[in-house]
Amino acid sequence: MNRAELADFLRRGRARLTPSDVGLTPGSRRRTPGLRREEVAQLAGMSVDYYTRLEQSRGPRPSRQMLTALGRALRLTDVEQDHLFHLAGEEPPRRETASAHVRPGLLLILDRLHDSPAQVVTDCGEVLAQNAMAKALIGDVMSRPRRERNLARLFFLDPTAHTLFPPEDFEGHARAHVAGLRAVAAARPDDPEPAELVAELRAGSEEFARLWDEHEVSRRDQATKRFLHPLVGLLELDCEVMVSHQHHHLLVVHSARPGTDAHERLQLLRVVGLQDMSPSRS
């Protein structure tokens, strides 16, 4: 681990960003350009003290998960992300699998979607980034341990996940998860991630095993979804999916048509729902 070079790289990465670059409000007048240390720490999900020690060349070696979070917070490119890993004495993540590194362009789009729930997920269903509205709608998935951020795993193995949807919609969501995962597993036969997820879900969920044996296959695409929110009630939202094929990432955006009850409730969620982003909802 090259502590001095890592500290310099982090400082320079922080200095080149503005709050608006990462979806934050500028706040009071700043004496120096760039983000504050506490803002980077907040975006990366770490303590300010830990991040400060990294910038002062006296911190312990960050974990791979922490390096990924730092790269996301600083909006690093793939090359910059690899450099960050090398400075920390770690091998960069493999690109042929679904990377946990989200491209800066996708994060920029996510930050600009102030009034629509949006999140970046892998094609296997792991949530990599959420905007504030997505956290208000389905909960702060990013606050969970990484293993608990997979939407298919949550749907089939966590009973509380079903509280998000009307009961009559469960079957449709279940089939969509299974059919999408089957398409991914077939497209990436040498990648252990989808195969291991399928094996875990088949062993842990009779419903998943039953649907898997029906051999339905589809891709994640636009659809209409209904959500049950404890504050604003039923929301019928249009779901659009934009695909980044190189990284196996999906930008999933939910919106409501103007003039509908859902649109009014979504606007209400923007006001009151941001105060109820409990990680217990997923």
C-alpha positions in Angstrom: 0.0 0.0 0.0 1.4 3.4 -1.1 -0.1 5.6 1.6 1.4 8.9 0.4 0.3 8.4 -3.2 -3.1 7.1 -2.1 -3.6 10.2 0.1 -2.6 12.6 -2.8 -4.9 10.8 -5.2 -7.8 11.1 -2.9 -7.2 14.8 -2.2 -6.9 15.6 -5.9 -10.0 13.6 -6.6 -12.0 15.4 -4.0 -10.7 18.8 -5.1 -11.9 18.4 -8.7 -15.6 17.8 -7.7 -18.3 20.3 -6.8 -21.4 19.5 -4.6 -23.6 19.7 -7.7 -21.4 17.0 -9.4 -22.6 14.5 -6.8 -26.1 15.6 -6.2 -25.4 17.7 -3.1 -26.5 21.3 -2.3 -23.6 23.8 -2.2 -24.5 25.1 1.2 -22.5 27.9 2.8 -19.6 29.6 1.2 -16.5 27.4 0.8 -13.0 28.6 1.4 -11.4 26.0 -0.9 -12.7 24.3 -4.1 -14.0 20.8 -4.2 -15.9 18.6 -1.8 -15.4 18.6 1.9 -13.9 15.5 3.6 -17.2 14.9 5.4 -19.1 14.9 2.1 -16.8 12.3 0.5 -17.1 10.2 3.7 -20.9 10.5 3.5 -21.0 9.5 -0.1 -18.7 6.5 0.5 -20.5 5.4 3.7 -17.5 5.7 6.0 -16.6 7.7 9.1 -15.1 11.2 8.6 -12.2 10.2 10.9 -11.4 7.1 8.8 -11.4 9.1 5.5 -9.4 11.9 7.1 -6.7 9.4 8.1 -6.5 8.1 4.6 -5.9 11.6 3.3 -3.2 12.1 5.9 -1.3 9.0 4.9 -2.0 7.3 8.3 -5.0 5.1 7.7 -5.2 1.3 7.5 -5.5 -0.4 4.2 -9.1 0.0 2.9 -11.1 -3.1 2.1 -12.0 -3.8 -1.5 -15.6 -2.9 -0.7 -14.4 0.4 0.7 -12.2 1.1 -2.3 -15.2 0.5 -4.5 -17.3 3.0 -2.4 -14.5 5.6 -2.6 -14.3 5.2 -6.4 -18.0 5.7 -6.6 -18.0 8.7 -4.3 -15.2 10.4 -6.3 -16.8 9.6 -9.6 -13.7 7.7 -10.8 -13.4 6.3 -14.3 -12.5 2.6 -14.8 -8.8 3.5 -15.2 -8.8 5.7 -12.2 -10.6 3.0 -10.2 -8.0 0.5 -11.1 -5.3 3.0 -10.1 -6.9 3.5 -6.7 -6.9 -0.3 -6.1 -3.2 -0.5 -7.1 -2.2 2.3 -4.7 -4.0 0.4 -1.9 -2.0 -2.8 -2.8 -5.1 -4.6 -4.2 -5.8 -6.2 -7.6 -8.5 -4.2 -9.5 -11.9 -5.9 -10.0 -12.3 -8.2 -13.0 -14.1 -6.5 -15.8 -15.6 -9.6 -17.4 -18.0 -10.0 -14.5 -20.6 -7.5 -13.3 -18.4 -4.8 -11.8 -19.4 -3.0 -8.6 -17.9 0.2 -10.0 -20.5 2.5 -11.5 -19.4 4.7 -14.4 -19.4 8.4 -13.5 -21.8 9.1 -16.4 -24.5 6.8 -14.8 -24.0 8.4 -11.4 -24.3 11.9 -12.9 -27.7 10.9 -14.4 -28.7 9.4 -11.1 -27.9 12.6 -9.3 -29.9 14.7 -11.7 -33.1 12.6 -11.2 -34.4 14.6 -8.2 -38.1 13.8 -8.6 -38.0 10.1 -9.8 -36.9 7.0 -7.9 -33.9 5.6 -9.7 -31.1 3.2 -8.9 -28.2 1.4 -10.6 -28.3 -2.4 -10.4 -26.3 -5.3 -11.9 -28.0 -7.6 -14.3 -28.0 -10.1 -11.4 -30.0 -7.7 -9.3 -27.4 -6.2 -6.9 -28.1 -2.6 -6.1 -25.0 -0.5 -6.6 -26.4 3.1 -6.2 -29.7 4.8 -5.3 -30.9 8.3 -5.4 -32.8 9.8 -2.5 -36.2 9.1 -4.1 -35.4 5.4 -4.6 -34.5 5.2 -0.9 -37.7 6.9 0.0 -39.7 4.4 -2.1 -38.1 1.1 -1.3 -35.7 1.8 1.5 -32.0 2.5 1.8 -30.7 -0.8 0.3 -27.1 0.6 0.2 -27.0 0.8 4.0 -27.3 -3.0 4.2 -24.3 -5.4 4.0 -23.4 -6.1 0.4 -24.8 -9.6 0.4 -28.3 -8.2 1.4 -28.4 -5.8 -1.6 -29.5 -8.3 -4.2 -33.1 -7.7 -5.2 -33.8 -11.3 -6.2 -32.3 -12.6 -2.9 -34.4 -10.1 -0.9 -37.6 -10.9 -2.8 -37.4 -14.7 -2.3 -35.6 -15.0 1.1 -36.7 -11.9 3.0 -40.4 -11.9 3.8 -40.4 -8.2 4.6 -39.7 -7.5 0.9 -43.2 -8.5 0.0 -44.6 -5.5 1.9 -43.5 -3.3 -1.0 -46.1 -4.8 -3.4 -49.8 -5.6 -3.5 -50.3 -9.3 -2.9 -51.8 -9.9 -6.3 -48.6 -8.7 -7.9 -46.3 -11.1 -6.2 -46.5 -13.8 -8.9 -45.6 -11.4 -11.6 -42.6 -10.0 -9.7 -41.4 -13.5 -8.9 -41.6 -14.6 -12.5 -39.7 -11.5 -13.7 -36.9 -12.1 -11.2 -36.5 -15.7 -12.2 -36.8 -15.2 -16.0 -34.3 -12.3 -15.9 -31.8 -14.3 -13.9 -32.1 -17.3 -16.2 -31.2 -15.1 -19.1 -28.1 -13.7 -17.3 -27.0 -17.2 -16.2 -27.2 -18.5 -19.8 -25.4 -15.4 -21.2 -22.5 -15.8 -18.7 -22.0 -19.5 -18.2 -18.4 -19.1 -17.0 -19.3 -16.4 -14.4 -19.8 -18.0 -11.0 -21.9 -15.1 -9.6 -25.2 -15.9 -11.4 -24.7 -19.7 -11.0 -24.1 -19.3 -7.2 -27.1 -17.0 -6.8 -29.4 -19.5 -8.6 -28.1 -22.4 -6.5 -28.7 -20.4 -3.3 -32.2 -19.4 -4.3 -33.2 -22.9 -5.5 -32.1 -24.3 -2.1 -33.7 -21.5 -0.1 -37.0 -20.9 -1.8 -39.5 -23.5 -3.0 -41.2 -20.7 -5.1 -38.0 -19.9 -6.9 -37.2 -23.6 -7.5 -40.7 -24.1 -9.0 -40.5 -21.1 -11.3 -36.9 -22.0 -12.3 -38.0 -25.4 -13.5 -40.6 -23.7 -15.8 -37.7 -22.4 -17.9 -39.1 -19.0 -18.6 -36.6 -16.4 -19.9 -36.8 -12.7 -20.4 -34.8 -9.5 -20.0 -35.5 -6.6 -17.7 -37.4 -4.0 -19.7 -39.9 -1.3 -19.4 -43.0 -2.2 -17.4 -45.7 -0.8 -15.1 -45.1 -1.6 -11.4 -47.3 -1.0 -8.3 -45.7 -0.1 -5.0 -47.3 0.1 -1.5 -45.8 2.8 0.5 -46.7 3.3 4.2 -46.9 7.1 3.9 -48.4 7.8 0.5 -50.2 4.5 -0.3 -50.4 2.8 -3.7 -48.2 4.1 -6.5 -48.5 2.8 -10.0 -45.3 3.8 -11.7 -43.8 3.4 -15.2 -40.4 1.6 -15.1 -37.8 2.3 -17.7 -34.5 0.3 -17.9 -31.4 1.6 -19.5 -28.6 -0.9 -20.1 -24.8 -0.5 -19.9 -23.7 -3.7 -21.6 -20.0 -3.3 -21.0 -20.4 -3.4 -17.2 -23.7 -5.5 -17.0 -25.3 -2.5 -15.3 -28.9 -1.3 -15.5 -30.2 2.2 -14.7 -33.8 1.6 -13.5 -36.0 4.7 -13.3 -39.6 4.9 -12.0 -41.9 7.7 -13.0 -45.5 8.7 -12.8 -47.6 10.1 -15.6 -48.6 13.8 -15.1 -52.2 14.2 -14.0 -52.5 10.8 -12.3 -53.0 10.0 -8.7 -49.6 8.3 -8.7 -48.0 11.6 -9.9 -49.5 13.5 -7.0 -48.5 10.8 -4.5 -44.9 10.7 -5.9 -44.7 14.5 -5.4 -45.9 14.0 -1.8 -43.3 11.2 -1.4 -40.6 13.7 -2.4 -41.7 16.0 0.4 -42.5 13.6 3.3 -41.0 10.2 2.2 -37.4 11.4 2.4 -37.8 11.5 6.1 -38.6 7.8 6.2 -35.7 6.0 4.5 -35.4 3.2 6.9 -33.1 0.3 5.8 -35.8 -2.1 7.0 -37.7 -1.6 3.8 -36.1 -3.2 0.8 
